[in-house]
Amino acid sequence: MPVISFASSKGGAGKTTSSIVLATTFAGGRGVVLIDADPAGRATSWSTRSPLPENLEVIRSQGERHIQDEIEKARDRATFVIVDLEGAATRVNAYAMAESDLVIIPMGDEQQDADAAIETLAQVKQEGRALRREIPAAVLFCRTKAAVKSRLAKELNHEMRGAVLAFKTELNDRTAFSSLHSLGGGLEGMNPSDVGGLEKAISNANDFASEVIDILAEMKNG
């Protein structure tokens, strides 16, 4: 079953939020295991705040000696395995990348995020070289403006898209996405009267999940 890792060499890039959005969206119809391999444990904390979707299991990684076994066991019982990695270049990250069918690198429309994305892509390439195989990786723009971007944000976005593989879908800066961490659960379980723009957030999440599936299908078909 496909393993999808969320990685960045810096914290605050949107890894955990993006991994939660994808995991809960996939869990609407498929079995998903979300492995929290970030020592900060934000995905684990999220999972305790509200009942999880029926098809979703969250486990806390026990570290670099165990991450590959954890991924292998998760593969046996889920349609998708999603790994939320630490915002640093660590051995845990390297081992998880080695097991991944796709590495997603979140970034905002900011230069420091772009620098971190390029650094992370270099790490993915290095791990692939050691394995003598290409590890597919794509940049995901997240925490971006849904409407009007600044000129600098547009230029950076355009420049990165011209240099690396990037998702067409952007996970925009939405209240519903940030509310996941305080409310727990998934978008579908939120009350529209409590969370503004929920319908647009759900549509945004579905577009992202569909594009992930399309990319995985393209890779499988060569």
C-alpha positions in Angstrom: 0.0 0.0 0.0 1.3 3.5 -0.8 3.4 5.3 1.9 3.2 9.1 1.8 5.6 11.1 3.9 5.3 14.8 4.7 8.8 16.3 5.2 10.5 19.6 5.5 13.9 20.6 6.9 12.2 23.4 9.0 9.3 23.5 11.4 6.2 25.5 10.8 5.9 24.6 7.1 2.5 23.0 7.4 3.5 19.3 7.6 1.2 18.2 10.4 -1.8 20.1 9.2 -1.4 18.9 5.7 -0.9 15.3 6.8 -4.0 15.5 9.0 -6.1 17.0 6.2 -5.0 14.2 3.8 -5.4 11.4 6.4 -8.9 12.4 7.4 -10.0 13.0 3.8 -8.7 9.6 2.7 -10.4 8.0 5.8 -13.8 8.9 4.4 -13.7 5.7 2.4 -10.3 4.0 2.9 -8.3 2.5 5.8 -5.5 4.9 6.8 -2.7 4.8 9.3 -1.1 8.1 10.3 2.3 7.7 11.9 3.4 10.6 14.0 7.2 10.6 13.6 7.7 14.1 14.9 9.0 14.3 18.5 6.7 17.4 18.9 3.8 14.9 18.7 1.3 17.4 17.3 -0.6 14.8 15.3 -0.8 12.6 18.4 -2.2 15.5 20.4 -4.7 16.3 17.7 -5.9 12.6 17.7 -6.8 12.8 21.4 -9.1 15.9 21.1 -12.0 14.3 19.4 -13.1 10.8 18.1 -11.2 9.9 14.9 -12.8 8.9 11.7 -13.7 5.2 11.8 -11.1 4.2 9.2 -8.2 6.1 10.7 -5.6 5.0 13.1 -2.9 7.2 14.6 0.3 5.8 16.1 3.3 7.5 17.7 6.6 6.4 16.3 9.1 5.0 18.7 12.0 6.5 16.7 14.7 5.6 14.2 15.2 2.0 15.3 11.5 1.3 14.8 10.1 3.6 12.0 10.7 1.1 9.1 9.0 -1.7 11.0 6.2 0.6 11.9 5.7 1.5 8.3 5.8 -2.1 7.2 3.2 -3.2 9.7 1.0 -0.3 8.9 1.1 -1.2 5.2 -0.3 -4.6 6.0 -3.5 -3.2 7.5 -4.2 0.1 5.7 -4.9 1.3 2.2 -2.7 4.4 2.8 0.2 5.0 5.3 0.9 8.7 6.0 4.0 9.7 7.9 4.3 13.1 9.6 8.1 13.7 9.9 10.1 16.1 12.0 11.0 19.5 10.7 14.7 18.7 10.5 17.1 16.5 8.5 17.2 13.4 10.7 17.8 9.7 10.4 14.1 9.0 11.1 13.3 11.2 8.1 15.8 9.4 5.9 14.5 6.0 6.9 10.9 7.0 6.3 11.8 8.6 2.9 13.4 5.3 1.9 10.1 3.5 2.5 8.0 6.2 0.8 6.2 6.0 -2.5 5.7 9.8 -2.4 7.3 12.5 -0.3 5.2 15.7 0.0 7.1 18.9 0.9 4.8 21.6 2.3 5.8 25.2 2.0 4.3 28.7 2.1 4.9 31.6 -0.3 7.9 32.7 1.7 11.6 32.6 0.9 12.6 30.6 4.0 10.1 28.0 3.1 11.4 27.8 -0.4 15.0 27.4 0.9 13.8 24.6 3.2 11.9 22.9 0.4 15.0 22.9 -1.9 17.0 21.5 1.0 14.5 18.7 1.6 14.3 17.8 -2.1 18.1 17.5 -2.0 17.8 15.1 1.0 15.2 13.0 -0.9 17.4 12.8 -3.9 20.4 11.8 -1.8 18.4 9.0 -0.1 17.2 7.8 -3.5 20.7 7.7 -4.8 21.8 5.5 -1.9 18.9 3.2 -2.7 19.5 3.3 -6.4 16.0 4.4 -7.1 14.1 7.6 -7.5 12.0 8.6 -4.6 9.1 10.7 -6.0 8.7 14.1 -4.3 6.5 17.1 -4.9 6.1 20.5 -3.3 2.7 21.4 -1.7 2.0 25.1 -1.3 0.0 25.6 1.9 -1.0 28.4 4.2 -1.4 30.5 1.0 -3.9 33.2 0.3 -7.0 31.9 -1.4 -7.7 35.2 -3.1 -5.1 37.8 -3.9 -1.4 37.0 -3.4 1.2 39.7 -3.0 3.6 40.4 -5.9 6.5 38.8 -4.1 4.4 35.7 -3.2 3.3 35.3 -6.8 6.9 35.6 -8.1 8.2 33.0 -5.6 5.3 30.7 -6.3 5.9 30.9 -10.0 9.7 30.5 -9.7 9.3 27.3 -7.5 6.7 25.8 -9.8 9.1 26.3 -12.8 11.9 24.6 -10.9 10.4 21.6 -9.2 7.4 19.3 -9.3 4.5 20.9 -7.4 0.9 20.2 -6.7 -1.6 22.3 -8.7 -3.8 22.3 -5.6 -2.8 24.7 -2.8 -4.0 24.2 0.8 -5.0 27.7 1.5 -4.9 29.6 4.8 -8.3 28.6 6.1 -9.8 28.7 9.6 -11.1 25.1 9.3 -7.6 23.8 8.7 -6.1 25.6 11.7 -9.1 24.6 13.8 -8.3 20.9 13.4 -5.6 21.2 16.0 -7.9 22.6 18.7 -11.1 20.7 17.8 -9.6 17.4 16.7 -11.4 15.0 14.3 -11.8 15.8 10.6 -13.3 18.6 8.6 -16.5 16.6 8.0 -17.2 16.5 11.7 -17.0 20.3 12.2 -20.1 22.5 12.7 -20.4 25.0 9.9 -21.9 27.5 12.4 -18.7 27.3 14.5 -16.1 27.3 11.7 -16.2 29.8 8.9 -15.6 28.7 5.3 -15.9 25.0 6.1 -17.5 24.0 2.8 -14.6 25.6 0.9 -12.1 23.9 3.1 -13.6 20.5 2.5 -13.6 21.1 -1.3 -9.9 22.2 -1.0 -9.0 19.1 0.9 -10.9 16.8 -1.6 -9.0 18.5 -4.5 -5.7 17.8 -2.7 -6.5 14.2 -2.0 -7.7 13.6 -5.6 -4.4 15.0 -6.9 -2.4 12.8 -4.6 -4.2 9.7 -5.9 -3.7 10.9 -9.5 0.1 11.3 -8.9 0.3 7.8 -7.3 -1.6 6.3 -10.2 0.7 8.0 -12.8 3.8 6.7 -11.0 2.3 3.2 -10.9 1.5 3.3 -14.6 5.0 4.4 -15.4 
